[in-house]
Amino acid sequence: MDYHKIRLSAENGVATITLNDPTTLNAASLDLAREITHALASIAAGKVMARALIITGEGRGFCSGANLSGGGAAGRELDVDGKPDAGSALETVYNPMMTALRDFPFPIVTAVNGAAAGVGCSLALMGDMIIAGESGYFLQAFRRIGLVPDGGSTYLLPRMVGKARAMEMMLLGDKIPAARALDWGLVNRCVPDAELMATATSIALELANGPIALGSIRKLVWDSLDADWNGQLHAERKAQKFAGKTEDFIEGVSAFLQKRVAAFKGR
């Protein structure tokens, strides 16, 4: 696939997906979402050599949400009642993108510059490490156009910031600046805008140079959001069995005993 709405690059084991439609503040058009999903599949399949991923936006915004420039009903499939089905694109395009992010085999760092609104907010929150520039903000603006939150935000936000703050974000639709997002536990770091990509890259490099077990940790934590106690203990047992048979485990123990820095290979 040729990419027109994103850029995909890789260096030193870190892949970067840059949302690249700055004139719309990287609005989450259908094409942009499809390109993200394709890029994720390429990285996961080893067609792009990487062990960590950064997602960021070109220009002044991370992602401004769905592109409404054509009007609320324009281009939407019609339901059996003859009215537009605002959920059809979720089922066919956006939900597969979000699921591909959740099931991605490597750690994800999101570098939030400017607006992360609507489904763009959900996209930002899929980071395992969420780094926000000081100008960044998170916005659940659906109430302003008479729709409900999507992109998994009704699942993510209560689990990340609790019911009260999730309700505040979704029912009032106010901007949550990066500094407040840090205070709420919505992001991991809030840094000066000029340091955003350097910080995200430093963290991503550390993750890319880590053991293959980091992918298992990621899966365990995401799966834990739906698991019960016994199920999670069983999942940890299976993951530990896998990790204990990796070359990285042997290297990690050897490095510990030899009092040196481990050189993990991701296998």
Backbone as CSV, one residue per row, in Angstrom:
resi,resn,N_x,N_y,N_z,CA_x,CA_y,CA_z,C_x,C_y,C_z
1,MET,0.845,-1.201,0.000,0.000,0.000,0.000,0.879,1.250,0.000
2,ASP,0.523,2.205,-0.845,1.175,3.509,-0.813,0.488,4.382,0.232
3,TYR,1.294,5.034,1.066,0.739,5.863,2.131,0.659,7.324,1.683
4,HIS,-0.496,7.915,1.880,-0.715,9.316,1.544,-1.091,10.151,2.770
5,LYS,-1.603,9.492,3.813,-2.052,10.200,5.012,-1.135,9.973,6.206
6,ILE,-0.191,9.045,6.076,0.778,8.794,7.139,2.166,8.656,6.528
7,ARG,3.179,8.725,7.368,4.537,8.333,6.994,4.958,7.192,7.905
8,LEU,5.634,6.208,7.354,6.153,5.088,8.128,7.655,5.019,7.925
9,SER,8.391,5.046,9.028,9.846,4.952,8.966,10.324,4.046,10.087
10,ALA,11.578,3.626,9.996,12.161,2.788,11.051,13.652,3.051,11.135
11,GLU,14.145,3.133,12.359,15.564,3.361,12.600,15.925,2.842,13.978
12,ASN,17.026,2.087,14.045,17.536,1.572,15.323,16.490,0.769,16.087
13,GLY,15.695,0.006,15.352,14.709,-0.849,15.994,13.428,-0.163,16.399
14,VAL,13.282,1.120,16.066,12.076,1.878,16.407,11.360,2.282,15.124
15,ALA,10.124,1.849,14.978,9.282,2.300,13.869,8.529,3.550,14.310
16,THR,8.276,4.439,13.368,7.509,5.646,13.654,6.400,5.792,12.626
17,ILE,5.173,5.885,13.109,4.030,6.228,12.269,3.704,7.684,12.552
18,THR,3.845,8.523,11.539,3.530,9.943,11.671,2.257,10.240,10.901
19,LEU,1.223,10.658,11.592,0.001,11.078,10.916,0.333,12.329,10.115
20,ASN,0.038,12.302,8.815,0.601,13.317,7.928,-0.474,13.992,7.074
21,ASP,-1.401,14.640,7.744,-2.405,15.468,7.068,-2.556,16.756,7.873
22,PRO,-1.466,17.531,7.966,-1.436,18.646,8.922,-2.456,19.739,8.651
23,THR,-2.925,19.878,7.412,-3.907,20.932,7.132,-5.229,20.676,7.837
24,THR,-5.492,19.422,8.221,-6.703,19.080,8.979,-6.378,18.747,10.430
25,LEU,-5.163,19.092,10.869,-4.664,18.652,12.181,-4.720,17.135,12.279
26,ASN,-4.407,16.486,11.132,-4.335,15.022,11.065,-5.664,14.364,11.424
27,ALA,-6.738,14.894,10.840,-8.065,14.322,11.079,-8.078,12.844,10.701
28,ALA,-8.826,12.074,11.465,-8.856,10.621,11.293,-9.832,10.239,10.187
29,SER,-9.441,10.513,8.956,-10.253,10.099,7.817,-10.223,8.582,7.691
30,LEU,-11.117,8.046,6.865,-11.123,6.605,6.638,-9.793,6.155,6.045
31,ASP,-9.255,6.935,5.111,-7.983,6.562,4.490,-6.857,6.548,5.513
32,LEU,-6.811,7.544,6.386,-5.764,7.587,7.405,-5.859,6.377,8.324
33,ALA,-7.062,6.041,8.747,-7.234,4.892,9.640,-6.826,3.594,8.951
34,ARG,-7.196,3.449,7.687,-6.812,2.237,6.951,-5.299,2.144,6.809
35,GLU,-4.660,3.271,6.563,-3.205,3.261,6.412,-2.512,2.908,7.726
36,ILE,-3.020,3.406,8.837,-2.458,3.033,10.138,-2.570,1.533,10.347
37,THR,-3.743,0.979,10.072,-3.959,-0.457,10.258,-3.003,-1.260,9.389
38,HIS,-2.808,-0.837,8.152,-1.890,-1.535,7.250,-0.456,-1.447,7.768
39,ALA,-0.052,-0.272,8.228,1.305,-0.101,8.742,1.543,-0.973,9.972
40,LEU,0.565,-1.041,10.853,0.696,-1.890,12.039,0.893,-3.344,11.645
41,ALA,0.127,-3.805,10.652,0.250,-5.190,10.201,1.624,-5.447,9.590
42,SER,2.154,-4.480,8.860,3.473,-4.639,8.248,4.564,-4.762,9.302
43,ILE,4.477,-3.943,10.340,5.473,-4.013,11.412,5.343,-5.334,12.163
44,ALA,4.109,-5.709,12.493,3.883,-6.943,13.249,4.354,-8.168,12.478
45,ALA,4.261,-8.121,11.142,4.660,-9.255,10.310,6.155,-9.280,10.018
46,GLY,6.898,-8.296,10.515,8.331,-8.262,10.304,8.759,-7.662,8.980
47,LYS,7.822,-7.066,8.240,8.184,-6.413,6.978,8.910,-5.095,7.230
48,VAL,8.692,-4.531,8.396,9.429,-3.366,8.871,10.133,-3.796,10.145
49,MET,11.444,-3.701,10.176,12.198,-4.232,11.297,12.148,-3.263,12.473
50,ALA,11.411,-3.645,13.485,11.266,-2.792,14.668,10.810,-3.633,15.842
51,ARG,11.145,-3.148,17.045,10.703,-3.800,18.276,10.020,-2.817,19.214
52,ALA,9.775,-1.617,18.707,8.991,-0.614,19.427,8.436,0.348,18.388
53,LEU,7.365,1.052,18.764,6.673,1.928,17.819,6.366,3.266,18.470
54,ILE,6.605,4.343,17.722,6.161,5.686,18.098,5.034,6.089,17.160
55,ILE,3.976,6.665,17.711,2.916,7.265,16.904,2.835,8.738,17.273
56,THR,2.897,9.604,16.280,2.816,11.041,16.518,2.132,11.704,15.341
57,GLY,1.968,13.018,15.418,1.311,13.757,14.354,2.218,14.828,13.778
58,GLU,2.081,15.071,12.488,2.834,16.132,11.826,2.175,17.479,12.106
59,GLY,2.989,18.491,12.338,2.452,19.835,12.490,1.947,20.129,13.886
60,ARG,0.844,20.886,13.958,0.373,21.434,15.230,-0.548,20.499,16.008
61,GLY,-0.916,19.368,15.441,-1.861,18.506,16.140,-1.504,17.041,16.033
62,PHE,-1.881,16.292,17.047,-1.704,14.838,17.017,-2.760,14.227,16.103
63,CYS,-4.031,14.401,16.457,-5.141,13.926,15.625,-6.403,14.612,16.103
64,SER,-7.064,15.320,15.193,-8.226,16.137,15.560,-9.538,15.373,15.534
65,GLY,-9.473,14.051,15.356,-10.699,13.263,15.326,-11.223,13.099,13.916
66,ALA,-12.440,12.592,13.810,-13.028,12.334,12.496,-13.148,13.623,11.695
67,ASN,-12.976,13.494,10.383,-13.061,14.650,9.492,-14.520,14.940,9.167
68,LEU,-15.035,16.056,9.678,-16.442,16.411,9.485,-16.624,17.482,8.416
69,SER,-15.589,17.729,7.625,-15.658,18.831,6.664,-16.745,18.632,5.623
70,GLY,-17.146,17.363,5.393,-18.190,17.111,4.405,-19.586,17.179,4.968
71,GLY,-19.720,17.483,6.256,-21.042,17.522,6.866,-21.315,16.249,7.639
72,GLY,-22.237,16.320,8.589,-22.486,15.195,9.481,-22.956,13.940,8.794
73,ALA,-23.772,14.062,7.732,-24.340,12.876,7.091,-23.610,12.494,5.817
74,ALA,-22.763,13.362,5.322,-22.141,13.135,4.024,-21.284,11.880,4.024
75,GLY,-21.472,11.048,3.005,-20.636,9.880,2.823,-20.940,8.727,3.746
76,ARG,-21.943,8.839,4.595,-22.242,7.761,5.529,-23.203,6.762,4.879
77,GLU,-23.028,5.489,5.232,-23.962,4.481,4.757,-25.334,4.730,5.365
78,LEU,-26.363,4.331,4.610,-27.720,4.490,5.105,-28.173,3.227,5.801
79,ASP,-28.892,3.398,6.892,-29.465,2.281,7.629,-30.775,1.876,6.960
80,VAL,-31.416,0.831,7.490,-32.661,0.342,6.897,-33.779,1.368,6.980
81,ASP,-33.659,2.325,7.895,-34.681,3.362,8.010,-34.420,4.540,7.082
82,GLY,-33.387,4.422,6.249,-33.078,5.479,5.305,-32.248,6.607,5.870
83,LYS,-31.902,6.532,7.148,-31.085,7.562,7.778,-29.623,7.109,7.832
84,PRO,-28.697,8.067,7.901,-27.275,7.699,7.927,-26.935,6.825,9.133
85,ASP,-26.071,5.837,8.906,-25.587,4.968,9.978,-24.213,5.467,10.404
86,ALA,-24.189,6.251,11.470,-22.931,6.839,11.933,-21.988,5.805,12.522
87,GLY,-22.469,4.586,12.753,-21.617,3.560,13.341,-20.986,2.622,12.341
88,SER,-21.369,2.718,11.076,-20.876,1.744,10.100,-19.366,1.829,9.922
89,ALA,-18.827,3.046,9.882,-17.380,3.198,9.708,-16.611,2.697,10.924
90,LEU,-17.230,2.750,12.094,-16.583,2.183,13.276,-16.370,0.694,13.077
91,GLU,-17.410,0.020,12.638,-17.358,-1.434,12.487,-16.351,-1.862,11.432
92,THR,-16.289,-1.129,10.333,-15.479,-1.568,9.201,-14.061,-1.010,9.187
93,VAL,-13.830,0.146,9.818,-12.525,0.800,9.691,-11.886,1.131,11.042
94,TYR,-12.589,1.881,11.875,-11.955,2.400,13.093,-11.775,1.326,14.162
95,ASN,-12.777,0.486,14.368,-12.622,-0.565,15.377,-11.511,-1.547,15.016
96,PRO,-11.388,-1.965,13.739,-10.233,-2.800,13.392,-8.896,-2.119,13.661
97,MET,-8.819,-0.805,13.434,-7.579,-0.086,13.739,-7.277,-0.141,15.231
98,MET,-8.285,0.125,16.063,-8.063,0.125,17.503,-7.695,-1.266,18.009
99,THR,-8.320,-2.293,17.442,-7.999,-3.660,17.849,-6.584,-4.035,17.424
100,ALA,-6.167,-3.585,16.242,-4.792,-3.834,15.802,-3.789,-3.174,16.741
101,LEU,-4.128,-2.008,17.256,-3.265,-1.342,18.233,-3.212,-2.130,19.536
102,ARG,-4.365,-2.564,20.014,-4.392,-3.325,21.269,-3.591,-4.616,21.149
103,ASP,-3.682,-5.284,20.005,-3.043,-6.583,19.825,-1.634,-6.486,19.248
104,PHE,-1.103,-5.290,19.114,0.227,-5.099,18.535,1.272,-5.809,19.391
105,PRO,2.252,-6.489,18.781,3.171,-7.321,19.573,4.307,-6.585,20.262
106,PHE,4.466,-5.291,19.984,5.580,-4.539,20.562,5.065,-3.319,21.324
107,PRO,5.862,-2.799,22.251,5.440,-1.611,23.003,5.217,-0.407,22.089
108,ILE,4.213,0.393,22.445,3.848,1.579,21.684,4.058,2.819,22.546
109,VAL,4.713,3.825,21.975,4.854,5.141,22.598,4.060,6.129,21.757
110,THR,3.120,6.845,22.367,2.429,7.900,21.637,2.990,9.245,22.083
111,ALA,3.338,10.071,21.096,3.895,11.404,21.343,2.845,12.415,20.921
112,VAL,2.182,13.012,21.906,0.990,13.820,21.655,1.374,15.290,21.546
113,ASN,1.263,15.805,20.348,1.534,17.215,20.063,0.215,17.891,19.706
114,GLY,-0.204,18.862,20.483,-1.453,19.552,20.182,-2.667,18.691,20.472
115,ALA,-3.690,18.827,19.620,-4.984,18.201,19.886,-4.952,16.691,19.718
116,ALA,-5.525,15.993,20.702,-5.866,14.579,20.580,-7.355,14.509,20.887
117,ALA,-8.170,14.603,19.834,-9.611,14.783,20.005,-10.382,13.633,19.380
118,GLY,-11.535,13.330,19.974,-12.391,12.290,19.430,-11.671,10.963,19.355
119,VAL,-11.764,10.306,18.200,-11.061,9.039,18.039,-9.553,9.251,18.105
120,GLY,-9.086,10.485,17.856,-7.673,10.800,18.032,-7.244,10.716,19.480
121,CYS,-8.153,11.018,20.395,-7.880,10.850,21.823,-7.697,9.371,22.138
122,SER,-8.600,8.537,21.601,-8.474,7.094,21.811,-7.163,6.575,21.242
123,LEU,-6.794,7.057,20.064,-5.540,6.645,19.445,-4.359,6.976,20.349
124,ALA,-4.358,8.169,20.921,-3.277,8.563,21.824,-3.226,7.674,23.056
125,LEU,-4.398,7.305,23.566,-4.459,6.525,24.803,-4.067,5.069,24.606
126,MET,-3.890,4.636,23.358,-3.444,3.270,23.107,-1.949,3.111,23.327
127,GLY,-1.256,4.200,23.603,0.163,4.087,23.910,0.386,3.377,25.234
128,ASP,1.414,2.555,25.277,1.824,1.957,26.548,2.596,2.983,27.369
129,MET,3.259,3.877,26.684,3.860,5.066,27.284,3.298,6.250,26.515
130,ILE,2.622,7.156,27.211,1.983,8.301,26.573,2.746,9.554,26.986
131,ILE,3.379,10.196,26.007,4.183,11.386,26.255,3.466,12.567,25.617
132,ALA,3.177,13.593,26.392,2.464,14.760,25.881,3.353,15.987,25.932
133,GLY,3.357,16.750,24.854,3.979,18.062,24.882,3.111,19.019,25.679
134,GLU,3.696,20.087,26.163,2.948,21.019,27.016,1.747,21.629,26.303
135,SER,1.796,21.715,24.980,0.660,22.254,24.230,-0.394,21.196,23.936
136,GLY,-0.115,19.960,24.285,-1.050,18.877,24.005,-2.291,18.957,24.877
137,TYR,-3.381,18.444,24.348,-4.597,18.327,25.153,-5.451,17.180,24.636
138,PHE,-6.334,16.702,25.497,-7.199,15.567,25.210,-8.642,16.042,25.274
139,LEU,-9.421,15.652,24.271,-10.768,16.199,24.150,-11.740,15.134,23.672
140,GLN,-12.801,14.954,24.445,-13.926,14.110,24.047,-15.049,15.047,23.591
141,ALA,-15.057,15.357,22.309,-15.939,16.411,21.793,-17.247,15.886,21.220
142,PHE,-17.528,14.622,21.398,-18.686,14.010,20.735,-20.000,14.696,21.101
143,ARG,-20.123,15.108,22.371,-21.375,15.735,22.805,-21.689,16.977,21.986
144,ARG,-20.668,17.635,21.469,-20.869,18.881,20.731,-21.548,18.653,19.384
145,ILE,-21.460,17.436,18.858,-22.101,17.142,17.577,-23.202,16.089,17.726
146,GLY,-23.577,15.804,18.968,-24.701,14.909,19.197,-24.410,13.443,19.003
147,LEU,-23.148,13.040,19.178,-22.786,11.632,19.064,-22.230,11.134,20.392
148,VAL,-21.931,9.844,20.446,-21.373,9.241,21.656,-19.886,8.977,21.438
149,PRO,-19.103,8.908,22.507,-17.679,8.597,22.367,-17.472,7.242,21.698
150,ASP,-16.414,7.150,20.899,-16.123,5.886,20.228,-14.618,5.648,20.236
151,GLY,-14.173,4.711,19.418,-12.754,4.368,19.411,-12.308,3.673,20.684
152,GLY,-13.267,3.143,21.432,-12.931,2.471,22.682,-12.779,3.397,23.866
153,SER,-13.127,4.682,23.698,-12.895,5.635,24.793,-13.768,5.354,26.007
154,THR,-14.987,4.822,25.817,-15.819,4.498,26.981,-15.267,3.289,27.735
155,TYR,-14.384,2.536,27.099,-13.696,1.420,27.746,-12.413,1.907,28.414
156,LEU,-11.656,2.723,27.698,-10.337,3.132,28.174,-10.401,4.121,29.326
157,LEU,-11.191,5.177,29.158,-11.134,6.276,30.124,-11.538,5.877,31.542
158,PRO,-12.642,5.144,31.767,-12.960,4.772,33.148,-11.858,3.940,33.802
159,ARG,-11.168,3.136,32.998,-10.104,2.302,33.534,-8.832,3.100,33.799
160,MET,-8.657,4.199,33.091,-7.438,4.985,33.234,-7.559,6.081,34.283
161,VAL,-8.709,6.743,34.334,-8.845,7.887,35.246,-10.018,7.751,36.205
162,GLY,-10.749,6.629,36.149,-11.900,6.446,37.024,-13.182,6.991,36.412
163,LYS,-14.309,6.553,36.957,-15.617,6.910,36.403,-15.875,8.406,36.455
164,ALA,-15.562,9.056,37.571,-15.914,10.467,37.729,-15.220,11.333,36.680
165,ARG,-13.925,11.150,36.520,-13.194,11.970,35.559,-13.535,11.580,34.123
166,ALA,-13.769,10.289,33.895,-14.188,9.870,32.561,-15.510,10.520,32.186
167,MET,-16.453,10.536,33.129,-17.742,11.178,32.878,-17.562,12.673,32.619
168,GLU,-16.692,13.309,33.373,-16.441,14.737,33.166,-15.939,15.002,31.756
169,MET,-14.996,14.194,31.309,-14.457,14.386,29.971,-15.517,14.191,28.899
170,MET,-16.350,13.161,29.066,-17.284,12.800,28.004,-18.586,13.588,28.053
171,LEU,-19.085,13.895,29.250,-20.358,14.607,29.363,-20.205,16.109,29.175
172,LEU,-19.094,16.682,29.638,-18.883,18.122,29.504,-18.103,18.487,28.245
173,GLY,-17.262,17.588,27.788,-16.525,17.842,26.559,-15.499,18.946,26.662
174,ASP,-14.912,19.131,27.842,-13.892,20.162,28.021,-12.507,19.621,27.656
175,LYS,-11.637,20.513,27.215,-10.254,20.146,26.953,-9.547,19.782,28.257
176,ILE,-8.763,18.728,28.215,-7.916,18.359,29.346,-6.475,18.634,28.940
177,PRO,-5.895,19.741,29.425,-4.517,20.079,29.044,-3.534,19.013,29.515
178,ALA,-2.379,18.995,28.876,-1.386,17.966,29.169,-0.999,17.931,30.640
179,ALA,-0.846,19.091,31.269,-0.443,19.119,32.676,-1.500,18.471,33.561
180,ARG,-2.776,18.742,33.273,-3.835,18.111,34.058,-3.911,16.619,33.744
181,ALA,-3.691,16.264,32.484,-3.688,14.851,32.115,-2.618,14.088,32.886
182,LEU,-1.473,14.716,33.105,-0.421,14.092,33.908,-0.879,13.937,35.346
183,ASP,-1.509,14.962,35.893,-2.008,14.911,37.263,-3.060,13.821,37.424
184,TRP,-3.867,13.617,36.404,-4.921,12.602,36.443,-4.396,11.184,36.219
185,GLY,-3.168,11.051,35.768,-2.648,9.732,35.436,-3.022,9.276,34.043
186,LEU,-3.414,10.225,33.197,-3.802,9.889,31.831,-2.584,9.732,30.931
187,VAL,-1.477,10.404,31.287,-0.241,10.312,30.513,0.918,10.002,31.453
188,ASN,2.039,9.562,30.857,3.225,9.228,31.645,4.171,10.399,31.841
189,ARG,4.245,11.278,30.851,5.150,12.420,30.905,4.472,13.628,30.271
190,CYS,4.779,14.806,30.799,4.418,16.072,30.165,5.712,16.858,30.030
191,VAL,6.109,17.140,28.801,7.421,17.740,28.558,7.262,18.975,27.675
192,PRO,8.251,19.870,27.678,8.209,20.995,26.741,8.061,20.496,25.306
193,ASP,7.322,21.230,24.501,7.071,20.798,23.126,8.364,20.489,22.380
194,ALA,9.380,21.296,22.603,10.645,21.115,21.891,11.344,19.813,22.265
195,GLU,10.955,19.215,23.397,11.592,17.981,23.856,10.729,16.749,23.620
196,LEU,9.566,16.938,22.992,8.604,15.837,22.877,9.182,14.647,22.126
197,MET,9.658,14.866,20.910,10.114,13.735,20.105,11.405,13.137,20.647
198,ALA,12.275,13.969,21.214,13.500,13.433,21.804,13.170,12.523,22.980
199,THR,12.199,12.933,23.792,11.795,12.115,24.935,11.152,10.820,24.472
200,ALA,10.236,10.925,23.514,9.561,9.733,23.004,10.553,8.771,22.364
201,THR,11.499,9.310,21.618,12.487,8.465,20.950,13.397,7.778,21.954
202,SER,13.800,8.495,22.994,14.649,7.898,24.023,13.950,6.725,24.698
203,ILE,12.681,6.906,25.026,11.920,5.829,25.664,11.735,4.665,24.700
204,ALA,11.408,4.973,23.446,11.194,3.910,22.461,12.472,3.112,22.217
205,LEU,13.612,3.780,22.197,14.883,3.071,22.030,15.144,2.130,23.195
206,GLU,14.839,2.592,24.401,15.008,1.721,25.572,14.115,0.489,25.459
207,LEU,12.895,0.681,24.988,11.981,-0.444,24.813,12.454,-1.374,23.700
208,ALA,12.923,-0.791,22.595,13.385,-1.596,21.467,14.598,-2.437,21.836
209,ASN,15.396,-1.955,22.770,16.588,-2.680,23.203,16.312,-3.623,24.366
210,GLY,15.064,-3.734,24.756,14.688,-4.611,25.853,14.464,-6.039,25.397
211,PRO,14.152,-6.920,26.320,13.933,-8.326,25.985,12.605,-8.534,25.274
212,ILE,12.476,-9.673,24.627,11.236,-10.019,23.942,10.070,-10.107,24.923
213,ALA,10.385,-10.287,26.198,9.345,-10.367,27.230,8.519,-9.091,27.327
214,LEU,9.020,-7.957,26.825,8.241,-6.722,26.895,6.934,-6.848,26.126
215,GLY,6.969,-7.571,25.014,5.731,-7.800,24.277,4.742,-8.609,25.085
216,SER,5.243,-9.587,25.825,4.367,-10.390,26.683,3.809,-9.564,27.832
217,ILE,4.632,-8.677,28.392,4.146,-7.789,29.453,3.011,-6.933,28.924
218,ARG,3.209,-6.370,27.744,2.170,-5.545,27.123,0.861,-6.332,26.989
219,LYS,0.954,-7.533,26.460,-0.248,-8.348,26.270,-0.907,-8.685,27.600
220,LEU,-0.102,-9.043,28.597,-0.664,-9.380,29.905,-1.450,-8.211,30.489
221,VAL,-0.895,-7.017,30.402,-1.568,-5.860,31.001,-2.845,-5.520,30.251
222,TRP,-2.781,-5.490,28.920,-4.005,-5.202,28.174,-5.068,-6.270,28.423
223,ASP,-4.666,-7.534,28.425,-5.637,-8.606,28.665,-6.198,-8.553,30.078
224,SER,-5.416,-8.033,31.029,-5.872,-7.991,32.422,-7.102,-7.109,32.599
225,LEU,-7.315,-6.176,31.672,-8.464,-5.277,31.787,-9.781,-6.025,31.676
226,ASP,-9.734,-7.233,31.123,-10.947,-8.044,30.986,-10.878,-9.356,31.763
227,ALA,-9.761,-9.622,32.436,-9.542,-10.935,33.039,-9.973,-10.972,34.500
228,ASP,-10.251,-12.184,34.979,-10.456,-12.361,36.411,-9.122,-12.790,37.045
229,TRP,-9.123,-12.894,38.358,-7.889,-13.176,39.097,-7.243,-14.478,38.648
230,ASN,-8.009,-15.566,38.671,-7.437,-16.860,38.320,-6.999,-16.900,36.861
231,GLY,-7.781,-16.268,36.008,-7.409,-16.227,34.603,-6.111,-15.479,34.380
232,GLN,-5.918,-14.403,35.138,-4.694,-13.621,34.974,-3.480,-14.375,35.508
233,LEU,-3.644,-15.070,36.622,-2.539,-15.884,37.133,-2.145,-16.955,36.125
234,HIS,-3.128,-17.562,35.480,-2.844,-18.580,34.468,-2.121,-17.962,33.274
235,ALA,-2.539,-16.769,32.876,-1.888,-16.096,31.751,-0.436,-15.762,32.076
236,GLU,-0.181,-15.336,33.313,1.191,-15.050,33.726,2.042,-16.313,33.695
237,ARG,1.455,-17.415,34.126,2.194,-18.672,34.127,2.607,-19.067,32.694
238,LYS,1.687,-18.932,31.740,1.988,-19.264,30.348,3.054,-18.329,29.778
239,ALA,2.926,-17.041,30.083,3.890,-16.076,29.566,5.273,-16.305,30.166
240,GLN,5.314,-16.687,31.438,6.603,-16.936,32.094,7.274,-18.168,31.503
241,LYS,6.480,-19.167,31.153,7.026,-20.361,30.506,7.715,-19.985,29.206
242,PHE,7.051,-19.129,28.431,7.637,-18.672,27.167,8.904,-17.854,27.413
243,ALA,8.823,-16.885,28.340,9.958,-15.997,28.588,11.175,-16.769,29.083
244,GLY,10.939,-17.787,29.899,12.036,-18.552,30.473,12.797,-19.388,29.471
245,LYS,12.251,-19.531,28.268,12.916,-20.311,27.224,13.586,-19.431,26.166
246,THR,13.605,-18.128,26.391,14.173,-17.225,25.391,15.666,-17.009,25.617
247,GLU,16.348,-16.637,24.539,17.760,-16.271,24.647,17.934,-15.029,25.516
248,ASP,16.940,-14.150,25.485,17.027,-12.931,26.291,17.069,-13.243,27.781
249,PHE,16.345,-14.268,28.209,16.377,-14.647,29.626,17.776,-15.124,30.014
250,ILE,18.365,-15.961,29.162,19.722,-16.446,29.439,20.696,-15.278,29.510
251,GLU,20.563,-14.352,28.563,21.437,-13.180,28.543,21.210,-12.304,29.765
252,GLY,19.960,-12.129,30.159,19.656,-11.291,31.311,20.261,-11.826,32.594
253,VAL,20.148,-13.133,32.805,20.721,-13.744,34.004,22.243,-13.671,33.964
254,SER,22.815,-13.956,32.790,24.277,-13.898,32.657,24.793,-12.495,32.946
255,ALA,24.117,-11.498,32.404,24.538,-10.114,32.625,24.431,-9.734,34.094
256,PHE,23.378,-10.197,34.752,23.210,-9.915,36.178,24.356,-10.517,36.983
257,LEU,24.697,-11.765,36.697,25.754,-12.438,37.444,27.124,-11.833,37.148
258,GLN,27.296,-11.355,35.925,28.583,-10.785,35.523,28.663,-9.280,35.770
259,LYS,27.594,-8.737,36.337,27.535,-7.306,36.678,27.822,-6.409,35.467
260,ARG,27.101,-6.689,34.379,27.213,-5.886,33.161,25.814,-5.607,32.618
261,VAL,25.748,-4.721,31.641,24.466,-4.393,31.015,24.092,-5.495,30.032
262,ALA,22.873,-5.970,30.116,22.420,-7.032,29.219,22.297,-6.516,27.792
263,ALA,22.654,-7.371,26.838,22.516,-7.051,25.410,21.428,-7.947,24.835
264,PHE,20.192,-7.507,24.966,19.065,-8.310,24.514,18.953,-8.283,22.994
265,LYS,18.494,-9.403,22.424,18.368,-9.535,20.975,16.914,-9.639,20.516
266,GLY,16.001,-9.688,21.459,14.601,-9.804,21.076,14.212,-11.186,20.613
267,ARG,14.876,-12.190,21.178,14.532,-13.569,20.817,14.845,-14.508,21.985
